[in-house]
Structures are given as C-alpha cells and as structure tokens.
Amino acid sequence: MIRVNNVVKTFGDFRALDGVNLHVRDGAIYGLVGPNGAGKSTIIRHITGIYKPDAGNIEIAGMPVYENPQAKARFAYIPDDLFYFQQADVMEMKRFYKGIYKTFDEDLFFRIRDAFSNIDPKMTIRRMSKGMQKQAAFWLAISCRPELMILDEPVDGLDPVMRRQIWSIIMSDVAEHGTTVLVSSHNLRELEDVCDHVGIMHHGKVMLERSLSELQGSVCKIQVAYQERMPKLPADFEVLHMSSTGRVYTMIVKGNPKEAKLRLEQTSPMLIDVLPLTLEEIFIYELGGADYAVKDILL
C-alpha cells in the first residue's frame, strides 16, 4: 500500500529525513515509533502529500502521492495538531467530508455515534477539549471508509477507556474491510497489542523494520537455575544481557526461543523457563549495540 524509497528532506541546514525507506503492506497495522524529533511526523507529511521530498519517491497503491488527488482520495489522515473550520460542528464537518470522499458512509457515521456519546455533534468543535476533538476526528475519518488510515500520535490526550474504544473500532475495521493503518507514536506500549509490523525511526532514518513475529522470534528471555554455579556456555550462544539472584540466572538471548531453550537444557539446569519479552524490551536488546542511546528511543 505504501512504498517510501530513499526519501531525503532538509530544512535549511537541518537534514530532517536522511534516506528513509519504509514499506507498509495492504491490510497491515504498521507502527512507526521513535523519539520526538526522529522524523516521524515529517515522513508522515510526505506520505500524505503535504511535503515534497528533496530526493526519493513515495507511492500509495502504486501511485505518486504528491499533488495527486486520486492517491489522496484513498486515505484519511488524523494529524497530531488537528484542524477544523473555525465555526464548524461535527455535523457540518460530516457534510464537508461527504463532499470530498465518495466512499463516505453516512449509515456508519450514525451507527457508531454511541461510541462517541460524550460529543455533542452540534457543538462548535473549537470549543471542545483536545480529547473530544480527537474523538470527533476518528468518528469522521472512520466514516470515510478509507483504504488507508494515517494516524500521527492518534490517542494522545484520550482517557484509557476511550483509547481502548478507538483501537477496538480501528481493529474491527481492519478485520472486516482490510483497511491498512499507519500509526506513528513514541509509545511502544501503546502499539504492542495492535500492530503486526513495526518500524523504528531515529535521526531521520528507519533503523529497523520487521513484523512482530520476526522480532519475537529473534530474541528471548530465559530464566535458569543450577545446583552449583553457571556452567560455561557455548561460544556461539549469544547472551545479550545476564543478571542473577542467588542461583537463578535471567538471560536475554539472541536467537530462536525454542532452540535457545534446547541448548540450555544440555547444561543440566535445575529449572528452565522461557519468559515473554515486551516489545520495548525487544527493541532495547535488539538495538542496544547500535551507536546511539536506546534511552533516547524508548521514552
């Protein structure tokens, strides 16, 4: 659905994007993560056709996106800083969206109204709180029935119940209609339960781009206990981190979890257990050897 190839963007002397490559397949929920200033919002403004790249190219569904209404008609975009007409309410914005998107589903708009029951559709949007404005943006965007949703820090400012409600609606839409979702956030915990692919940005580049299943199959946490001290491990057994409490050792191991467990079982431990790693932990240990501080990536 989205192909970004070697995109470069500079603002004066500042190189905001430094050869970005990013690929989002049809029907995926792709999480773009990284610290503030990594370039997430800048690349999203290129993908949505707001900015023109200095070099490289961007395609949506095989079409260049910049100044291409046909490509832009395929997606709905919710930016971090929302924009509405000064005196518009939700119903007036509905008529505006309906005039732009041929796919706008008015039946869906009224059907999911209960999910946003705290919003008065006739209240001027600029008078609403930031959280209510975000809800209104989702209500309108989902009603457009887009092939692609592009979300920049989408649930910032929403309470936990509404965050869950929003993600539930998005995932339901993905399951029923195959909608593709690109979501930018600096919060890995927020994306862990919803994304199937993840890309991490730092200093204007996508440093890593993988499916969650690939990430989870490439590093694992294992706890082992021995009667005596820890035996010598094989030289090719790659331990990224180890800590111990008494005779119990906790290891972060590079490689397939099942294979790592089988190899440790050969060292005759008293007990052995493979523990789940969070997405945040995976990134810490996957990227810990890179020449930048992991603490700057995981906020």
C-alpha positions as CSV (number, residue, x, y, z in Angstrom):
1,M,0.0,0.0,0.0
2,I,2.8,2.5,0.9
3,R,6.3,2.5,-0.5
4,V,8.8,5.1,0.6
5,N,12.2,4.9,-1.2
6,N,15.3,6.8,-0.1
7,V,13.4,10.0,0.9
8,V,15.5,12.9,1.8
9,K,14.3,16.2,3.2
10,T,16.3,19.2,4.5
11,F,15.1,22.4,6.2
12,G,17.9,24.9,5.8
13,D,21.0,23.2,7.3
14,F,18.9,20.6,9.1
15,R,18.5,17.2,7.5
16,A,15.1,16.0,8.8
17,L,15.0,12.8,6.7
18,D,18.1,11.0,5.6
19,G,17.3,8.4,3.1
20,V,14.1,6.9,4.6
21,N,12.9,3.6,3.4
22,L,9.5,2.3,4.6
23,H,7.1,-0.3,3.3
24,V,3.5,-0.9,4.5
25,R,1.7,-3.9,3.0
26,D,-2.1,-4.0,2.4
27,G,-4.2,-4.8,5.4
28,A,-1.3,-4.2,7.9
29,I,-1.3,-2.2,11.1
30,Y,2.1,-0.7,10.9
31,G,3.5,1.1,14.0
32,L,6.1,3.8,13.3
33,V,7.9,4.5,16.6
34,G,10.8,6.7,17.7
35,P,11.7,9.6,20.0
36,N,10.4,13.1,19.5
37,G,12.5,14.7,16.7
38,A,13.2,11.4,15.0
39,G,11.3,12.4,11.8
40,K,8.0,10.5,12.3
41,S,5.7,13.5,11.6
42,T,7.9,14.7,8.8
43,I,7.8,11.4,6.9
44,I,4.0,11.2,7.5
45,R,3.6,14.7,6.0
46,H,5.5,13.4,2.9
47,I,3.3,10.2,2.8
48,T,0.2,12.4,2.9
49,G,1.5,14.7,0.1
50,I,1.8,17.8,2.3
51,Y,5.6,18.0,1.8
52,K,7.5,17.3,-1.4
53,P,10.7,15.3,-0.9
54,D,14.1,16.7,-1.9
55,A,15.0,13.3,-3.2
56,G,13.5,9.8,-3.4
57,N,9.9,8.9,-4.1
58,I,6.7,7.9,-2.3
59,E,3.8,5.8,-3.7
60,I,0.4,4.9,-2.3
61,A,-1.2,1.9,-4.1
62,G,1.4,2.3,-6.8
63,M,0.7,6.0,-7.5
64,P,2.9,9.0,-6.6
65,V,1.1,10.9,-3.8
66,Y,2.4,14.5,-4.1
67,E,-0.3,16.7,-5.9
68,N,-2.2,13.6,-6.8
69,P,-5.9,13.7,-5.8
70,Q,-6.5,10.2,-6.9
71,A,-3.9,8.8,-4.4
72,K,-5.1,11.2,-1.6
73,A,-8.7,10.0,-2.0
74,R,-7.6,6.6,-0.8
75,F,-6.6,7.7,2.7
76,A,-7.8,9.5,5.8
77,Y,-5.3,11.4,7.9
78,I,-5.5,12.4,11.5
79,P,-2.6,14.7,12.4
80,D,-1.3,15.4,15.9
81,D,-2.4,19.0,15.5
82,L,-6.0,18.9,14.4
83,F,-7.6,21.4,12.0
84,Y,-11.2,22.3,11.7
85,F,-13.1,25.3,10.3
86,Q,-13.5,27.9,13.0
87,Q,-17.3,27.8,13.4
88,A,-17.9,24.2,12.3
89,D,-19.6,21.5,14.3
90,V,-19.4,17.7,13.7
91,M,-22.5,17.7,11.5
92,E,-21.1,20.5,9.3
93,M,-17.7,18.6,9.1
94,K,-19.6,15.5,8.1
95,R,-21.2,17.3,5.2
96,F,-17.7,18.6,4.3
97,Y,-16.1,15.1,4.4
98,K,-19.0,13.6,2.5
99,G,-18.4,16.1,-0.3
100,I,-14.7,15.1,-0.5
101,Y,-14.9,11.3,0.0
102,K,-17.1,9.4,-2.4
103,T,-16.8,6.5,0.0
104,F,-18.2,8.4,3.0
105,D,-20.7,6.1,4.8
106,E,-23.4,8.1,6.4
107,D,-25.1,5.0,7.8
108,L,-21.8,4.1,9.5
109,F,-21.5,7.6,10.9
110,F,-24.8,7.4,12.7
111,R,-24.3,3.7,13.7
112,I,-21.1,4.4,15.6
113,R,-22.4,7.6,17.2
114,D,-22.9,5.8,20.5
115,A,-19.1,5.2,20.7
116,F,-18.7,8.9,20.9
117,S,-21.7,9.7,23.1
118,N,-19.9,12.4,25.1
119,I,-19.7,14.5,21.9
120,D,-22.5,17.0,21.1
121,P,-22.5,16.9,17.3
122,K,-23.9,20.4,17.2
123,M,-21.2,21.9,19.5
124,T,-18.6,24.1,17.7
125,I,-15.5,21.8,17.5
126,R,-13.1,24.5,18.6
127,R,-14.9,24.8,21.9
128,M,-14.3,21.1,22.6
129,S,-11.4,19.7,24.7
130,K,-8.4,18.3,22.8
131,G,-9.6,14.8,23.7
132,M,-13.1,15.4,22.3
133,Q,-11.6,16.9,19.2
134,K,-9.5,13.7,18.7
135,Q,-12.7,11.6,19.1
136,A,-14.5,13.7,16.5
137,A,-11.6,13.3,14.1
138,F,-11.8,9.5,14.5
139,W,-15.5,9.5,14.1
140,L,-15.3,11.4,10.8
141,A,-12.2,9.6,9.5
142,I,-13.6,6.1,10.0
143,S,-16.9,7.1,8.4
144,C,-15.0,7.9,5.2
145,R,-14.3,4.2,4.7
146,P,-10.7,4.9,3.6
147,E,-8.5,2.1,2.2
148,L,-5.7,3.6,4.4
149,M,-5.7,5.4,7.7
150,I,-2.7,7.5,8.6
151,L,-2.6,8.5,12.3
152,D,0.0,10.7,14.0
153,E,0.0,10.3,17.8
154,P,-3.7,9.3,17.5
155,V,-4.7,8.6,21.1
156,D,-2.7,11.3,22.8
157,G,-4.9,13.2,25.3
158,L,-7.6,10.4,25.4
159,D,-8.5,8.6,28.6
160,P,-7.8,4.9,28.9
161,V,-11.4,3.8,28.2
162,M,-11.6,5.9,25.1
163,R,-8.2,4.8,23.9
164,R,-9.4,1.2,24.1
165,Q,-12.6,2.1,22.3
166,I,-10.8,3.8,19.5
167,W,-8.4,0.9,19.0
168,S,-11.3,-1.6,19.1
169,I,-13.1,0.3,16.3
170,I,-9.9,0.5,14.2
171,M,-9.1,-3.2,14.5
172,S,-12.7,-4.1,13.8
173,D,-12.4,-2.1,10.6
174,V,-9.2,-3.7,9.6
175,A,-10.7,-7.2,10.2
176,E,-13.9,-6.5,8.3
177,H,-12.7,-4.4,5.4
178,G,-8.9,-5.0,5.2
179,T,-8.1,-1.3,6.0
180,T,-4.4,-0.5,6.1
181,V,-3.3,1.5,9.1
182,L,0.0,3.5,9.5
183,V,0.2,4.8,13.1
184,S,3.0,7.0,14.4
185,S,3.8,7.0,18.1
186,H,6.7,7.3,20.5
187,N,4.9,4.9,22.9
188,L,5.8,1.3,22.3
189,R,3.5,0.1,25.0
190,E,0.6,1.7,23.2
191,L,1.3,-0.2,19.9
192,E,2.3,-3.6,21.3
193,D,-1.2,-5.1,21.3
194,V,-2.4,-3.7,18.0
195,C,0.4,-3.6,15.4
196,D,1.6,-6.5,13.3
197,H,4.6,-4.6,11.8
198,V,6.9,-2.1,13.4
199,G,9.4,0.4,12.1
200,I,11.7,2.4,14.3
201,M,13.0,5.8,13.4
202,H,16.0,7.7,14.7
203,H,17.9,10.7,13.3
204,G,15.8,10.8,10.2
205,K,16.2,7.1,9.2
206,V,14.2,3.9,9.6
207,M,16.7,1.9,11.6
208,L,14.7,-1.3,11.8
209,E,11.5,-2.6,10.0
210,R,10.1,-6.0,10.9
211,S,7.0,-7.9,11.7
212,L,6.3,-8.5,15.3
213,S,6.5,-12.3,14.8
214,E,10.0,-11.9,13.4
215,L,11.0,-9.7,16.4
216,Q,9.6,-12.1,18.9
217,G,11.4,-15.0,17.2
218,S,14.8,-13.3,17.2
219,V,15.4,-12.6,20.9
220,C,14.1,-14.2,24.2
221,K,14.3,-14.1,28.0
222,I,15.2,-17.3,29.8
223,Q,15.5,-18.0,33.5
224,V,17.7,-20.9,34.6
225,A,18.8,-22.2,37.9
226,Y,21.8,-24.5,38.6
227,Q,22.8,-26.7,41.6
228,E,26.2,-25.1,41.5
229,R,27.4,-22.0,39.6
230,M,26.6,-21.3,36.0
231,P,28.5,-23.7,33.6
232,K,30.4,-22.4,30.7
233,L,28.1,-21.7,27.7
234,P,29.0,-22.4,24.1
235,A,31.0,-19.7,22.4
236,D,28.3,-19.2,19.8
237,F,25.5,-18.9,22.3
238,E,24.8,-15.1,22.1
239,V,23.8,-13.7,25.5
240,L,22.9,-10.0,25.2
241,H,22.4,-9.5,28.9
242,M,22.6,-11.5,32.1
243,S,21.6,-10.9,35.7
244,S,21.4,-13.3,38.7
245,T,19.7,-13.6,42.0
246,G,21.3,-16.4,44.0
247,R,21.4,-19.4,41.8
248,V,18.7,-18.1,39.4
249,Y,20.1,-16.5,36.2
250,T,18.0,-14.4,33.9
251,M,19.4,-14.2,30.3
252,I,18.4,-12.2,27.3
253,V,19.4,-14.5,24.4
254,K,19.7,-13.7,20.7
255,G,18.1,-16.4,18.5
256,N,15.0,-18.6,18.3
257,P,13.5,-19.2,21.8
258,K,12.9,-23.0,21.3
259,E,16.4,-23.6,20.0
260,A,17.9,-21.5,22.9
261,K,16.0,-23.5,25.4
262,L,17.1,-26.8,24.0
263,R,20.7,-25.7,24.1
264,L,20.5,-24.6,27.7
265,E,18.8,-27.9,28.7
266,Q,22.0,-29.6,27.6
267,T,23.8,-27.8,30.5
268,S,21.6,-29.8,33.0
269,P,19.8,-26.9,34.8
270,M,17.6,-27.5,37.9
271,L,14.9,-25.5,36.2
272,I,14.5,-23.5,33.0
273,D,11.7,-21.2,31.8
274,V,11.2,-19.1,28.7
275,L,9.5,-15.8,29.6
276,P,7.7,-13.4,27.2
277,L,9.5,-10.2,26.2
278,T,7.7,-6.9,25.8
279,L,8.1,-5.0,22.5
280,E,10.0,-2.4,24.5
281,E,12.4,-5.0,25.8
282,I,12.9,-6.5,22.3
283,F,13.9,-3.1,21.0
284,I,16.2,-2.4,23.9
285,Y,18.2,-5.6,23.4
286,E,18.0,-5.7,19.6
287,L,19.3,-2.1,19.3
288,G,21.4,-1.9,22.4
289,G,24.6,-2.3,20.4
290,A,23.9,0.4,17.9
291,D,25.9,3.6,18.1
292,Y,23.1,5.7,19.7
293,A,21.4,5.7,23.1
294,V,18.5,3.3,23.4
295,K,17.1,5.5,26.2
296,D,16.6,8.2,23.6
297,I,14.4,5.9,21.5
298,L,12.3,4.4,24.3
299,L,10.7,7.2,26.2
